[in-house]
C-alpha cells in the first residue's frame, strides 16, 4: 500500500460570526493544484464531536480498497 497523507484542519468560531466557508487550495510537488472541500458542523461540543466522528468514519468507508490488504 502506498504511503498516504490526510490533510485536514479545524478551527472553532462563534456560529453567528461565519459569513462564508470556501474551499482550501493545496499545491502538489509537481505543481498541480488540488482543492479541498471545507465542511461546517454547528452545534454544542457534544454534537460537533459526534458529527465529526461520524464524518471521519464515513470518509474512510468511501475508500475500502485503500485499507484492504491485497494478497497475491
mmCIF file of the N, C-alpha and C atoms, coordinates in Angstrom:
data_MODEL
# 
_entry.id   MODEL 
# 
loop_
_atom_site.group_PDB 
_atom_site.id 
_atom_site.type_symbol 
_atom_site.label_atom_id 
_atom_site.label_alt_id 
_atom_site.label_comp_id 
_atom_site.label_asym_id 
_atom_site.label_entity_id 
_atom_site.label_seq_id 
_atom_site.pdbx_PDB_ins_code 
_atom_site.Cartn_x 
_atom_site.Cartn_y 
_atom_site.Cartn_z 
_atom_site.occupancy 
_atom_site.B_iso_or_equiv 
_atom_site.pdbx_formal_charge 
_atom_site.auth_seq_id 
_atom_site.auth_comp_id 
_atom_site.auth_asym_id 
_atom_site.auth_atom_id 
_atom_site.pdbx_PDB_model_num 
ATOM 1   N N  . UNK A 1 1  ? 0.851   -1.178  0.000  1.00 0.00 ? 1  UNK A N  1 
ATOM 2   C CA . UNK A 1 1  ? 0.000   0.000   0.000  1.00 0.00 ? 1  UNK A CA 1 
ATOM 3   C C  . UNK A 1 1  ? 0.892   1.235   0.000  1.00 0.00 ? 1  UNK A C  1 
ATOM 4   N N  . UNK A 1 2  ? 0.528   2.222   -0.780 1.00 0.00 ? 2  UNK A N  1 
ATOM 5   C CA . UNK A 1 2  ? 1.278   3.472   -0.845 1.00 0.00 ? 2  UNK A CA 1 
ATOM 6   C C  . UNK A 1 2  ? 1.118   4.246   0.448  1.00 0.00 ? 2  UNK A C  1 
ATOM 7   N N  . UNK A 1 3  ? 2.139   5.007   0.792  1.00 0.00 ? 3  UNK A N  1 
ATOM 8   C CA . UNK A 1 3  ? 2.053   5.896   1.947  1.00 0.00 ? 3  UNK A CA 1 
ATOM 9   C C  . UNK A 1 3  ? 1.106   7.036   1.590  1.00 0.00 ? 3  UNK A C  1 
ATOM 10  N N  . UNK A 1 4  ? 0.167   7.332   2.465  1.00 0.00 ? 4  UNK A N  1 
ATOM 11  C CA . UNK A 1 4  ? -0.848  8.353   2.206  1.00 0.00 ? 4  UNK A CA 1 
ATOM 12  C C  . UNK A 1 4  ? -0.651  9.551   3.119  1.00 0.00 ? 4  UNK A C  1 
ATOM 13  N N  . UNK A 1 5  ? -1.279  10.658  2.782  1.00 0.00 ? 5  UNK A N  1 
ATOM 14  C CA . UNK A 1 5  ? -1.268  11.853  3.622  1.00 0.00 ? 5  UNK A CA 1 
ATOM 15  C C  . UNK A 1 5  ? -2.702  12.353  3.749  1.00 0.00 ? 5  UNK A C  1 
ATOM 16  N N  . UNK A 1 6  ? -3.180  12.469  4.972  1.00 0.00 ? 6  UNK A N  1 
ATOM 17  C CA . UNK A 1 6  ? -4.508  13.015  5.224  1.00 0.00 ? 6  UNK A CA 1 
ATOM 18  C C  . UNK A 1 6  ? -4.347  14.488  5.560  1.00 0.00 ? 6  UNK A C  1 
ATOM 19  N N  . UNK A 1 7  ? -4.999  15.350  4.795  1.00 0.00 ? 7  UNK A N  1 
ATOM 20  C CA . UNK A 1 7  ? -4.917  16.784  5.003  1.00 0.00 ? 7  UNK A CA 1 
ATOM 21  C C  . UNK A 1 7  ? -6.211  17.254  5.652  1.00 0.00 ? 7  UNK A C  1 
ATOM 22  N N  . UNK A 1 8  ? -6.097  17.916  6.766  1.00 0.00 ? 8  UNK A N  1 
ATOM 23  C CA . UNK A 1 8  ? -7.295  18.411  7.434  1.00 0.00 ? 8  UNK A CA 1 
ATOM 24  C C  . UNK A 1 8  ? -6.953  19.624  8.284  1.00 0.00 ? 8  UNK A C  1 
ATOM 25  N N  . UNK A 1 9  ? -7.973  20.342  8.691  1.00 0.00 ? 9  UNK A N  1 
ATOM 26  C CA . UNK A 1 9  ? -7.799  21.485  9.582  1.00 0.00 ? 9  UNK A CA 1 
ATOM 27  C C  . UNK A 1 9  ? -9.079  21.723  10.353 1.00 0.00 ? 9  UNK A C  1 
ATOM 28  N N  . UNK A 1 10 ? -8.940  22.282  11.539 1.00 0.00 ? 10 UNK A N  1 
ATOM 29  C CA . UNK A 1 10 ? -10.118 22.576  12.349 1.00 0.00 ? 10 UNK A CA 1 
ATOM 30  C C  . UNK A 1 10 ? -9.914  23.909  13.061 1.00 0.00 ? 10 UNK A C  1 
ATOM 31  N N  . UNK A 1 11 ? -11.002 24.612  13.221 1.00 0.00 ? 11 UNK A N  1 
ATOM 32  C CA . UNK A 1 11 ? -10.989 25.849  13.979 1.00 0.00 ? 11 UNK A CA 1 
ATOM 33  C C  . UNK A 1 11 ? -12.413 26.147  14.409 1.00 0.00 ? 11 UNK A C  1 
ATOM 34  N N  . UNK A 1 12 ? -12.597 26.589  15.634 1.00 0.00 ? 12 UNK A N  1 
ATOM 35  C CA . UNK A 1 12 ? -13.924 26.936  16.135 1.00 0.00 ? 12 UNK A CA 1 
ATOM 36  C C  . UNK A 1 12 ? -14.151 28.435  16.048 1.00 0.00 ? 12 UNK A C  1 
ATOM 37  N N  . UNK A 1 13 ? -15.341 28.814  15.611 1.00 0.00 ? 13 UNK A N  1 
ATOM 38  C CA . UNK A 1 13 ? -15.786 30.204  15.552 1.00 0.00 ? 13 UNK A CA 1 
ATOM 39  C C  . UNK A 1 13 ? -17.178 30.271  16.159 1.00 0.00 ? 13 UNK A C  1 
ATOM 40  N N  . UNK A 1 14 ? -17.576 31.408  16.694 1.00 0.00 ? 14 UNK A N  1 
ATOM 41  C CA . UNK A 1 14 ? -18.990 31.555  17.050 1.00 0.00 ? 14 UNK A CA 1 
ATOM 42  C C  . UNK A 1 14 ? -19.815 31.431  15.769 1.00 0.00 ? 14 UNK A C  1 
ATOM 43  N N  . UNK A 1 15 ? -20.857 30.612  15.791 1.00 0.00 ? 15 UNK A N  1 
ATOM 44  C CA . UNK A 1 15 ? -21.642 30.330  14.586 1.00 0.00 ? 15 UNK A CA 1 
ATOM 45  C C  . UNK A 1 15 ? -22.183 31.607  13.950 1.00 0.00 ? 15 UNK A C  1 
ATOM 46  N N  . UNK A 1 16 ? -22.554 32.576  14.753 1.00 0.00 ? 16 UNK A N  1 
ATOM 47  C CA . UNK A 1 16 ? -23.118 33.824  14.214 1.00 0.00 ? 16 UNK A CA 1 
ATOM 48  C C  . UNK A 1 16 ? -22.086 34.687  13.502 1.00 0.00 ? 16 UNK A C  1 
ATOM 49  N N  . UNK A 1 17 ? -20.801 34.410  13.688 1.00 0.00 ? 17 UNK A N  1 
ATOM 50  C CA . UNK A 1 17 ? -19.751 35.205  13.043 1.00 0.00 ? 17 UNK A CA 1 
ATOM 51  C C  . UNK A 1 17 ? -19.431 34.744  11.635 1.00 0.00 ? 17 UNK A C  1 
ATOM 52  N N  . UNK A 1 18 ? -19.864 33.535  11.259 1.00 0.00 ? 18 UNK A N  1 
ATOM 53  C CA . UNK A 1 18 ? -19.495 32.993  9.947  1.00 0.00 ? 18 UNK A CA 1 
ATOM 54  C C  . UNK A 1 18 ? -20.266 33.668  8.825  1.00 0.00 ? 18 UNK A C  1 
ATOM 55  N N  . UNK A 1 19 ? -19.537 34.013  7.779  1.00 0.00 ? 19 UNK A N  1 
ATOM 56  C CA . UNK A 1 19 ? -20.172 34.577  6.598  1.00 0.00 ? 19 UNK A CA 1 
ATOM 57  C C  . UNK A 1 19 ? -20.175 33.577  5.460  1.00 0.00 ? 19 UNK A C  1 
ATOM 58  N N  . UNK A 1 20 ? -19.027 32.943  5.203  1.00 0.00 ? 20 UNK A N  1 
ATOM 59  C CA . UNK A 1 20 ? -18.883 32.011  4.084  1.00 0.00 ? 20 UNK A CA 1 
ATOM 60  C C  . UNK A 1 20 ? -17.743 31.050  4.382  1.00 0.00 ? 20 UNK A C  1 
ATOM 61  N N  . UNK A 1 21 ? -17.891 29.818  3.966  1.00 0.00 ? 21 UNK A N  1 
ATOM 62  C CA . UNK A 1 21 ? -16.833 28.823  4.069  1.00 0.00 ? 21 UNK A CA 1 
ATOM 63  C C  . UNK A 1 21 ? -16.483 28.412  2.641  1.00 0.00 ? 21 UNK A C  1 
ATOM 64  N N  . UNK A 1 22 ? -15.239 28.620  2.253  1.00 0.00 ? 22 UNK A N  1 
ATOM 65  C CA . UNK A 1 22 ? -14.789 28.319  0.891  1.00 0.00 ? 22 UNK A CA 1 
ATOM 66  C C  . UNK A 1 22 ? -13.881 27.097  0.909  1.00 0.00 ? 22 UNK A C  1 
ATOM 67  N N  . UNK A 1 23 ? -13.507 26.644  -0.277 1.00 0.00 ? 23 UNK A N  1 
ATOM 68  C CA . UNK A 1 23 ? -12.603 25.511  -0.378 1.00 0.00 ? 23 UNK A CA 1 
ATOM 69  C C  . UNK A 1 23 ? -11.169 25.948  -0.095 1.00 0.00 ? 23 UNK A C  1 
ATOM 70  N N  . UNK A 1 24 ? -10.357 24.983  0.302  1.00 0.00 ? 24 UNK A N  1 
ATOM 71  C CA . UNK A 1 24 ? -8.927  25.233  0.502  1.00 0.00 ? 24 UNK A CA 1 
ATOM 72  C C  . UNK A 1 24 ? -8.186  24.783  -0.753 1.00 0.00 ? 24 UNK A C  1 
ATOM 73  N N  . UNK A 1 25 ? -7.042  25.388  -1.009 1.00 0.00 ? 25 UNK A N  1 
ATOM 74  C CA . UNK A 1 25 ? -6.238  25.044  -2.179 1.00 0.00 ? 25 UNK A CA 1 
ATOM 75  C C  . UNK A 1 25 ? -4.937  24.405  -1.700 1.00 0.00 ? 25 UNK A C  1 
ATOM 76  N N  . UNK A 1 26 ? -4.598  23.271  -2.301 1.00 0.00 ? 26 UNK A N  1 
ATOM 77  C CA . UNK A 1 26 ? -3.381  22.546  -1.969 1.00 0.00 ? 26 UNK A CA 1 
ATOM 78  C C  . UNK A 1 26 ? -2.526  22.468  -3.226 1.00 0.00 ? 26 UNK A C  1 
ATOM 79  N N  . UNK A 1 27 ? -1.255  22.794  -3.110 1.00 0.00 ? 27 UNK A N  1 
ATOM 80  C CA . UNK A 1 27 ? -0.337  22.693  -4.240 1.00 0.00 ? 27 UNK A CA 1 
ATOM 81  C C  . UNK A 1 27 ? 0.519   21.447  -4.056 1.00 0.00 ? 27 UNK A C  1 
ATOM 82  N N  . UNK A 1 28 ? 0.509   20.583  -5.066 1.00 0.00 ? 28 UNK A N  1 
ATOM 83  C CA . UNK A 1 28 ? 1.283   19.347  -5.022 1.00 0.00 ? 28 UNK A CA 1 
ATOM 84  C C  . UNK A 1 28 ? 2.713   19.615  -5.482 1.00 0.00 ? 28 UNK A C  1 
ATOM 85  N N  . UNK A 1 29 ? 3.619   18.709  -5.169 1.00 0.00 ? 29 UNK A N  1 
ATOM 86  C CA . UNK A 1 29 ? 5.031   18.889  -5.519 1.00 0.00 ? 29 UNK A CA 1 
ATOM 87  C C  . UNK A 1 29 ? 5.255   19.098  -7.008 1.00 0.00 ? 29 UNK A C  1 
ATOM 88  N N  . UNK A 1 30 ? 4.407   18.468  -7.833 1.00 0.00 ? 30 UNK A N  1 
ATOM 89  C CA . UNK A 1 30 ? 4.582   18.598  -9.283 1.00 0.00 ? 30 UNK A CA 1 
ATOM 90  C C  . UNK A 1 30 ? 3.930   19.866  -9.837 1.00 0.00 ? 30 UNK A C  1 
ATOM 91  N N  . UNK A 1 31 ? 3.413   20.717  -8.949 1.00 0.00 ? 31 UNK A N  1 
ATOM 92  C CA . UNK A 1 31 ? 2.825   21.980  -9.380 1.00 0.00 ? 31 UNK A CA 1 
ATOM 93  C C  . UNK A 1 31 ? 1.324   21.942  -9.591 1.00 0.00 ? 31 UNK A C  1 
ATOM 94  N N  . UNK A 1 32 ? 0.758   20.727  -9.640 1.00 0.00 ? 32 UNK A N  1 
ATOM 95  C CA . UNK A 1 32 ? -0.693  20.650  -9.792 1.00 0.00 ? 32 UNK A CA 1 
ATOM 96  C C  . UNK A 1 32 ? -1.380  21.203  -8.548 1.00 0.00 ? 32 UNK A C  1 
ATOM 97  N N  . UNK A 1 33 ? -2.587  21.685  -8.738 1.00 0.00 ? 33 UNK A N  1 
ATOM 98  C CA . UNK A 1 33 ? -3.374  22.237  -7.640 1.00 0.00 ? 33 UNK A CA 1 
ATOM 99  C C  . UNK A 1 33 ? -4.548  21.311  -7.362 1.00 0.00 ? 33 UNK A C  1 
ATOM 100 N N  . UNK A 1 34 ? -4.756  21.018  -6.099 1.00 0.00 ? 34 UNK A N  1 
ATOM 101 C CA . UNK A 1 34 ? -5.900  20.213  -5.676 1.00 0.00 ? 34 UNK A CA 1 
ATOM 102 C C  . UNK A 1 34 ? -6.773  21.083  -4.778 1.00 0.00 ? 34 UNK A C  1 
ATOM 103 N N  . UNK A 1 35 ? -8.046  20.840  -4.805 1.00 0.00 ? 35 UNK A N  1 
ATOM 104 C CA . UNK A 1 35 ? -8.975  21.611  -3.980 1.00 0.00 ? 35 UNK A CA 1 
ATOM 105 C C  . UNK A 1 35 ? -9.557  20.702  -2.908 1.00 0.00 ? 35 UNK A C  1 
ATOM 106 N N  . UNK A 1 36 ? -9.741  21.259  -1.748 1.00 0.00 ? 36 UNK A N  1 
ATOM 107 C CA . UNK A 1 36 ? -10.251 20.526  -0.599 1.00 0.00 ? 36 UNK A CA 1 
ATOM 108 C C  . UNK A 1 36 ? -11.529 21.194  -0.128 1.00 0.00 ? 36 UNK A C  1 
ATOM 109 N N  . UNK A 1 37 ? -12.618 20.446  -0.165 1.00 0.00 ? 37 UNK A N  1 
ATOM 110 C CA . UNK A 1 37 ? -13.891 20.980  0.288  1.00 0.00 ? 37 UNK A CA 1 
ATOM 111 C C  . UNK A 1 37 ? -13.868 21.142  1.801  1.00 0.00 ? 37 UNK A C  1 
ATOM 112 N N  . UNK A 1 38 ? -14.255 22.297  2.266  1.00 0.00 ? 38 UNK A N  1 
ATOM 113 C CA . UNK A 1 38 ? -14.333 22.550  3.700  1.00 0.00 ? 38 UNK A CA 1 
ATOM 114 C C  . UNK A 1 38 ? -15.744 22.199  4.163  1.00 0.00 ? 38 UNK A C  1 
ATOM 115 N N  . UNK A 1 39 ? -15.849 21.654  5.355  1.00 0.00 ? 39 UNK A N  1 
ATOM 116 C CA . UNK A 1 39 ? -17.136 21.250  5.904  1.00 0.00 ? 39 UNK A CA 1 
ATOM 117 C C  . UNK A 1 39 ? -17.433 22.068  7.150  1.00 0.00 ? 39 UNK A C  1 
ATOM 118 N N  . UNK A 1 40 ? -18.688 22.327  7.362  1.00 0.00 ? 40 UNK A N  1 
ATOM 119 C CA . UNK A 1 40 ? -19.126 23.107  8.514  1.00 0.00 ? 40 UNK A CA 1 
ATOM 120 C C  . UNK A 1 40 ? -20.036 22.247  9.382  1.00 0.00 ? 40 UNK A C  1 
ATOM 121 N N  . UNK A 1 41 ? -19.717 22.162  10.665 1.00 0.00 ? 41 UNK A N  1 
ATOM 122 C CA . UNK A 1 41 ? -20.549 21.455  11.634 1.00 0.00 ? 41 UNK A CA 1 
ATOM 123 C C  . UNK A 1 41 ? -20.902 22.449  12.730 1.00 0.00 ? 41 UNK A C  1 
ATOM 124 N N  . UNK A 1 42 ? -22.181 22.634  12.967 1.00 0.00 ? 42 UNK A N  1 
ATOM 125 C CA . UNK A 1 42 ? -22.618 23.554  14.013 1.00 0.00 ? 42 UNK A CA 1 
ATOM 126 C C  . UNK A 1 42 ? -23.280 22.774  15.141 1.00 0.00 ? 42 UNK A C  1 
ATOM 127 N N  . UNK A 1 43 ? -23.214 23.279  16.340 1.00 0.00 ? 43 UNK A N  1 
ATOM 128 C CA . UNK A 1 43 ? -23.856 22.653  17.487 1.00 0.00 ? 43 UNK A CA 1 
ATOM 129 C C  . UNK A 1 43 ? -23.040 22.884  18.731 1.00 0.00 ? 43 UNK A C  1 
ATOM 130 N N  . UNK A 1 44 ? -23.419 22.196  19.792 1.00 0.00 ? 44 UNK A N  1 
ATOM 131 C CA . UNK A 1 44 ? -22.630 22.292  21.012 1.00 0.00 ? 44 UNK A CA 1 
ATOM 132 C C  . UNK A 1 44 ? -21.454 21.326  20.914 1.00 0.00 ? 44 UNK A C  1 
ATOM 133 N N  . UNK A 1 45 ? -20.606 21.304  21.924 1.00 0.00 ? 45 UNK A N  1 
ATOM 134 C CA . UNK A 1 45 ? -19.396 20.478  21.887 1.00 0.00 ? 45 UNK A CA 1 
ATOM 135 C C  . UNK A 1 45 ? -19.712 19.013  21.586 1.00 0.00 ? 45 UNK A C  1 
ATOM 136 N N  . UNK A 1 46 ? -20.686 18.459  22.278 1.00 0.00 ? 46 UNK A N  1 
ATOM 137 C CA . UNK A 1 46 ? -21.025 17.046  22.092 1.00 0.00 ? 46 UNK A CA 1 
ATOM 138 C C  . UNK A 1 46 ? -21.551 16.774  20.685 1.00 0.00 ? 46 UNK A C  1 
ATOM 139 N N  . UNK A 1 47 ? -22.393 17.667  20.163 1.00 0.00 ? 47 UNK A N  1 
ATOM 140 C CA . UNK A 1 47 ? -22.938 17.492  18.816 1.00 0.00 ? 47 UNK A CA 1 
ATOM 141 C C  . UNK A 1 47 ? -21.840 17.563  17.765 1.00 0.00 ? 47 UNK A C  1 
ATOM 142 N N  . UNK A 1 48 ? -20.931 18.517  17.939 1.00 0.00 ? 48 UNK A N  1 
ATOM 143 C CA . UNK A 1 48 ? -19.825 18.658  16.981 1.00 0.00 ? 48 UNK A CA 1 
ATOM 144 C C  . UNK A 1 48 ? -18.936 17.424  17.025 1.00 0.00 ? 48 UNK A C  1 
ATOM 145 N N  . UNK A 1 49 ? -18.582 16.958  18.214 1.00 0.00 ? 49 UNK A N  1 
ATOM 146 C CA . UNK A 1 49 ? -17.733 15.769  18.335 1.00 0.00 ? 49 UNK A CA 1 
ATOM 147 C C  . UNK A 1 49 ? -18.381 14.544  17.698 1.00 0.00 ? 49 UNK A C  1 
ATOM 148 N N  . UNK A 1 50 ? -19.669 14.343  17.956 1.00 0.00 ? 50 UNK A N  1 
ATOM 149 C CA . UNK A 1 50 ? -20.372 13.187  17.407 1.00 0.00 ? 50 UNK A CA 1 
ATOM 150 C C  . UNK A 1 50 ? -20.448 13.246  15.884 1.00 0.00 ? 50 UNK A C  1 
ATOM 151 N N  . UNK A 1 51 ? -20.796 14.400  15.361 1.00 0.00 ? 51 UNK A N  1 
ATOM 152 C CA . UNK A 1 51 ? -20.905 14.556  13.910 1.00 0.00 ? 51 UNK A CA 1 
ATOM 153 C C  . UNK A 1 51 ? -19.543 14.417  13.240 1.00 0.00 ? 51 UNK A C  1 
ATOM 154 N N  . UNK A 1 52 ? -18.509 14.973  13.850 1.00 0.00 ? 52 UNK A N  1 
ATOM 155 C CA . UNK A 1 52 ? -17.160 14.866  13.294 1.00 0.00 ? 52 UNK A CA 1 
ATOM 156 C C  . UNK A 1 52 ? -16.717 13.404  13.248 1.00 0.00 ? 52 UNK A C  1 
ATOM 157 N N  . UNK A 1 53 ? -16.965 12.660  14.311 1.00 0.00 ? 53 UNK A N  1 
ATOM 158 C CA . UNK A 1 53 ? -16.593 11.242  14.341 1.00 0.00 ? 53 UNK A CA 1 
ATOM 159 C C  . UNK A 1 53 ? -17.320 10.463  13.248 1.00 0.00 ? 53 UNK A C  1 
ATOM 160 N N  . UNK A 1 54 ? -18.607 10.739  13.075 1.00 0.00 ? 54 UNK A N  1 
ATOM 161 C CA . UNK A 1 54 ? -19.372 10.071  12.025 1.00 0.00 ? 54 UNK A CA 1 
ATOM 162 C C  . UNK A 1 54 ? -18.824 10.420  10.641 1.00 0.00 ? 54 UNK A C  1 
ATOM 163 N N  . UNK A 1 55 ? -18.434 11.667  10.457 1.00 0.00 ? 55 UNK A N  1 
ATOM 164 C CA . UNK A 1 55 ? -17.883 12.098  9.166  1.00 0.00 ? 55 UNK A CA 1 
ATOM 165 C C  . UNK A 1 55 ? -16.564 11.412  8.869  1.00 0.00 ? 55 UNK A C  1 
ATOM 166 N N  . UNK A 1 56 ? -15.705 11.295  9.871  1.00 0.00 ? 56 UNK A N  1 
ATOM 167 C CA . UNK A 1 56 ? -14.413 10.630  9.681  1.00 0.00 ? 56 UNK A CA 1 
ATOM 168 C C  . UNK A 1 56 ? -14.630 9.162   9.330  1.00 0.00 ? 56 UNK A C  1 
ATOM 169 N N  . UNK A 1 57 ? -15.514 8.501   10.052 1.00 0.00 ? 57 UNK A N  1 
ATOM 170 C CA . UNK A 1 57 ? -15.797 7.093   9.765  1.00 0.00 ? 57 UNK A CA 1 
ATOM 171 C C  . UNK A 1 57 ? -16.355 6.919   8.352  1.00 0.00 ? 57 UNK A C  1 
ATOM 172 N N  . UNK A 1 58 ? -17.259 7.790   7.959  1.00 0.00 ? 58 UNK A N  1 
ATOM 173 C CA . UNK A 1 58 ? -17.845 7.713   6.618  1.00 0.00 ? 58 UNK A CA 1 
ATOM 174 C C  . UNK A 1 58 ? -16.795 7.960   5.544  1.00 0.00 ? 58 UNK A C  1 
ATOM 175 N N  . UNK A 1 59 ? -15.866 8.882   5.798  1.00 0.00 ? 59 UNK A N  1 
ATOM 176 C CA . UNK A 1 59 ? -14.804 9.173   4.829  1.00 0.00 ? 59 UNK A CA 1 
ATOM 177 C C  . UNK A 1 59 ? -13.990 7.918   4.540  1.00 0.00 ? 59 UNK A C  1 
ATOM 178 N N  . UNK A 1 60 ? -13.566 7.222   5.583  1.00 0.00 ? 60 UNK A N  1 
ATOM 179 C CA . UNK A 1 60 ? -12.752 6.032   5.377  1.00 0.00 ? 60 UNK A CA 1 
ATOM 180 C C  . UNK A 1 60 ? -13.547 4.890   4.773  1.00 0.00 ? 60 UNK A C  1 
ATOM 181 N N  . UNK A 1 61 ? -14.834 4.839   5.003  1.00 0.00 ? 61 UNK A N  1 
ATOM 182 C CA . UNK A 1 61 ? -15.676 3.806   4.397  1.00 0.00 ? 61 UNK A CA 1 
ATOM 183 C C  . UNK A 1 61 ? -15.841 4.032   2.896  1.00 0.00 ? 61 UNK A C  1 
ATOM 184 N N  . UNK A 1 62 ? -15.637 5.254   2.429  1.00 0.00 ? 62 UNK A N  1 
ATOM 185 C CA . UNK A 1 62 ? -15.775 5.558   0.998  1.00 0.00 ? 62 UNK A CA 1 
ATOM 186 C C  . UNK A 1 62 ? -14.654 4.929   0.183  1.00 0.00 ? 62 UNK A C  1 
ATOM 187 N N  . UNK A 1 63 ? -13.534 4.590   0.810  1.00 0.00 ? 63 UNK A N  1 
ATOM 188 C CA . UNK A 1 63 ? -12.367 4.082   0.096  1.00 0.00 ? 63 UNK A CA 1 
ATOM 189 C C  . UNK A 1 63 ? -11.899 2.745   0.673  1.00 0.00 ? 63 UNK A C  1 
ATOM 190 N N  . UNK A 1 64 ? -12.767 1.727   0.687  1.00 0.00 ? 64 UNK A N  1 
ATOM 191 C CA . UNK A 1 64 ? -12.364 0.456   1.301  1.00 0.00 ? 64 UNK A CA 1 
ATOM 192 C C  . UNK A 1 64 ? -11.174 -0.202  0.599  1.00 0.00 ? 64 UNK A C  1 
ATOM 193 N N  . UNK A 1 65 ? -11.003 0.062   -0.681 1.00 0.00 ? 65 UNK A N  1 
ATOM 194 C CA . UNK A 1 65 ? -9.899  -0.567  -1.413 1.00 0.00 ? 65 UNK A CA 1 
ATOM 195 C C  . UNK A 1 65 ? -8.539  -0.083  -0.920 1.00 0.00 ? 65 UNK A C  1 
ATOM 196 N N  . UNK A 1 66 ? -8.485  1.086   -0.347 1.00 0.00 ? 66 UNK A N  1 
ATOM 197 C CA . UNK A 1 66 ? -7.210  1.607   0.158  1.00 0.00 ? 66 UNK A CA 1 
ATOM 198 C C  . UNK A 1 66 ? -6.792  0.847   1.407  1.00 0.00 ? 66 UNK A C  1 
ATOM 199 N N  . UNK A 1 67 ? -7.727  0.457   2.225  1.00 0.00 ? 67 UNK A N  1 
ATOM 200 C CA . UNK A 1 67 ? -7.426  -0.110  3.527  1.00 0.00 ? 67 UNK A CA 1 
ATOM 201 C C  . UNK A 1 67 ? -7.382  -1.633  3.518  1.00 0.00 ? 67 UNK A C  1 
ATOM 202 N N  . UNK A 1 68 ? -7.780  -2.244  2.421  1.00 0.00 ? 68 UNK A N  1 
ATOM 203 C CA . UNK A 1 68 ? -7.774  -3.694  2.344  1.00 0.00 ? 68 UNK A CA 1 
ATOM 204 C C  . UNK A 1 68 ? -6.384  -4.177  1.936  1.00 0.00 ? 68 UNK A C  1 
ATOM 205 N N  . UNK A 1 69 ? -5.832  -5.080  2.709  1.00 0.00 ? 69 UNK A N  1 
ATOM 206 C CA . UNK A 1 69 ? -4.532  -5.649  2.339  1.00 0.00 ? 69 UNK A CA 1 
ATOM 207 C C  . UNK A 1 69 ? -4.727  -6.575  1.157  1.00 0.00 ? 69 UNK A C  1 
ATOM 208 N N  . UNK A 1 70 ? -3.928  -6.394  0.151  1.00 0.00 ? 70 UNK A N  1 
ATOM 209 C CA . UNK A 1 70 ? -4.043  -7.220  -1.037 1.00 0.00 ? 70 UNK A CA 1 
ATOM 210 C C  . UNK A 1 70 ? -2.987  -8.316  -0.986 1.00 0.00 ? 70 UNK A C  1 
ATOM 211 N N  . UNK A 1 71 ? -3.434  -9.527  -1.106 1.00 0.00 ? 71 UNK A N  1 
ATOM 212 C CA . UNK A 1 71 ? -2.506  -10.669 -1.089 1.00 0.00 ? 71 UNK A CA 1 
ATOM 213 C C  . UNK A 1 71 ? -2.458  -11.272 -2.481 1.00 0.00 ? 71 UNK A C  1 
ATOM 214 N N  . UNK A 1 72 ? -1.264  -11.543 -2.924 1.00 0.00 ? 72 UNK A N  1 
ATOM 215 C CA . UNK A 1 72 ? -1.111  -12.146 -4.250 1.00 0.00 ? 72 UNK A CA 1 
ATOM 216 C C  . UNK A 1 72 ? -0.576  -13.549 -4.140 1.00 0.00 ? 72 UNK A C  1 
# 
